[in-house]
Amino acid sequence: MQIDIPAHIEKLLFLHDALVIPGFGGFTATRTPASTDYVGGTVNPPAKTLAFSENLTIDDGLLTADIADAHGLSTEDAGRTVEEFVEKMRNLLDQREIVTLPGIGRLYKNYVQKIQFLPDATNFNASSYGLPPLQFSPIARSREVTETLQASPSTAESNTTISTGSQAYTPATPPPPMPEPTYAPERSGGSSNVGTALGVFLLLAALSAGIWYWQHRKKAAEEAKKADTEIVTTDTHKEAEKSIEETPTIEENAASDDEALDKAAKESLEEKEKSAREKVNIARNGRECILIIASLSDKNNSDKLRKLLTEENYEEYYQQNGKTHVVGVRFLYLKPAEIEEKKKALMALTGVNFIVVRKK
């Protein structure tokens, strides 16, 4: 009798949040609420997403009991049918084949012989099964504003009424203007002339005192400057005589300084030429990049991964740090997009979800 075991698994996942395949592993379902995608303008219904674990191997009896009830078999016969199905799946996985469970997902083994699960887009939430995503868009509303002017023949004021829908709004009357400030004229008298004359006299006296003080400071500054000039002249003659005596030593120092400058200039030119050659080499061939795929403690697993990379024509990168074996690939790139393409290709080849980028 041919029994479609994946169909039984799919049916039970709609009814239960966990299902164990005896001797193989188990599926667990996580409920997620409805979500809104404001960028795409969609509302997704509630769903149940699946995950697989090899550690769930203890039989919960759900799959065996469902097969026995549906096909009229005993529990022992249903258990043997499940064991045959599990053995067939393990043989395919050991041959690096992908096992497809229709409506559920795909199973395969990665480079460290761990079973990986890629779920399908099936919504296992029975209450929202079959509900498509809803499309939405913003709603634009218009608002009408009308103004009615009512004039009164007896007054110069006007009232403005603004109506929106069924409510009306009448603005408050503006406050009356403030009166302009007034200034009292100054009184004229004889005392004002006396005060003016006194102020002019004091101003002239202060000006004269300021001129006298400025001339006195100027004369003192000139005398101090003359004395400093005499002292500087004497010191200049002494320094000139001393420089004449030390002329040969200064010339020798100048010669040694010229040689040092020439040597430094030559070294700087060589460094610039070396840097220019490196830049030209990078522009032609690209920069070197190393992608670290895995750090493994088991040497057998690292040898398998290195062999897989060599078979796929990758230049492998291998480094041993104590008991840790670091495996990756190295290549030259011109654009950052080439690094992302390499990462995607290596993820698809090895099943690794995280690859470390090490640029040079």
C-alpha positions, 0 to 999 in steps of 0.5 A, a space after each residue: 500500500 502506497 501511503 502519502 506520509 507528507 500529506 499526513 504531516 501537512 494535515 497534522 501541522 494545521 492541527 498542532 503546533 508541534 509534530 515529531 517524525 520518530 527517529 528523524 526530527 520534529 517540526 515546531 510552529 510559531 504563531 505570528 500576528 497580522 503585520 502591516 507593510 506600509 511601504 508596499 501598502 499591504 496587510 498580511 493575515 496571521 500565520 504560523 511559521 515552521 522550524 525543524 530540529 533534529 533534537 526532537 526525536 521522541 515519538 509523540 504518537 501523532 503521526 503513527 496514530 493518524 496513519 493507522 486511523 486513515 488506512 485501517 492499519 495497526 499501530 505496529 504496521 503504521 510505525 514500520 511505514 514511518 520507519 521506512 519513510 525515515 530511512 529513505 529520507 536519510 539515504 537521500 540526504 546522505 547522498 547530498 540530495 534535497 528532500 522535498 515535502 510538498 506543501 511543507 518545505 525542503 530538507 538538505 544537509 550542509 557541509 557539517 552534516 547538519 539537516 537544514 530546513 527551507 519552509 514553503 510559503 504555506 500558512 498553517 494557521 487554520 483560522 486565517 488559511 487562504 486569506 490573501 494579503 490586503 492592499 490599501 492606499 491613503 484616503 484623500 479628503 477635501 475640506 470646503 471653507 466659505 466666507 460670508 461678509 455681512 456689512 452694517 450700514 450704521 457702522 464701519 466695522 465688518 464681521 466675518 463668518 467662516 463655516 466648516 460643515 455644520 459649525 460656524 466660527 466668528 472671529 473676535 473684534 480686534 482691539 481699538 488702536 492705541 493713542 500715539 504718544 505726545 511729547 511736551 515741548 521744552 521750556 526755554 529760559 536764561 538758565 539754559 544759556 549759562 549751562 551751555 557756556 559752562 559745558 563748553 568751557 569744561 570741554 575745552 579744558 579737558 581737550 587742552 589737558 589731553 593734548 598736553 598729556 599726549 605730547 608729554 608721552 610722545 616725548 618720553 617714548 622718543 627718548 626711550 627709543 633713542 636709548 634702545 637704538 644705541 644699545 642695539 647698535 652696540 650688540 649688533 657690532 659684537 654679534 657681527 664680530 663673533 659671526 666672522 670668527 665662526 664662519 667656517 663652522 657654519 659652512 660645514 653645518 650647511 654642507 651636512 644639512 644639504 646632504 641630509 636634505 638630498 637623502 630625505 628627498 631621495 627616500 621620499 621620491 622612492 616611497 612615492 614611486 612605490 605607492 604609485 606602483 601599488 595603486 596602478 596594480 590595484 587599479 588593474 587587478 583589484 584589491 584582495 578580499 578574504 571571506 571566512 566561511 567557518 571556524 571549525 574545531 574538527 579537522 575532518 570537517 575542515 578538510 571536507 569544506 576545503 575539498 568542496 571549495 577546491 572542487 568548485 574552483 575557489 582559491 581557498 584560505 586556510 589558517 590554523 589557530 591552535 585547535 581551531 581551523 579557519 576556512 575561507 576563500 580569497 579573491 581579487 575584486 574591483 567593486 564592492 558588489 563582487 563581494 556580495 555576489 561571492 557571499 551569496 554563491 558561497 552561502 548557496 554552496 555551503 549552507 552557511 548563513 553568515 560569512 565574515 568579510 576580511 578586506 586587505 
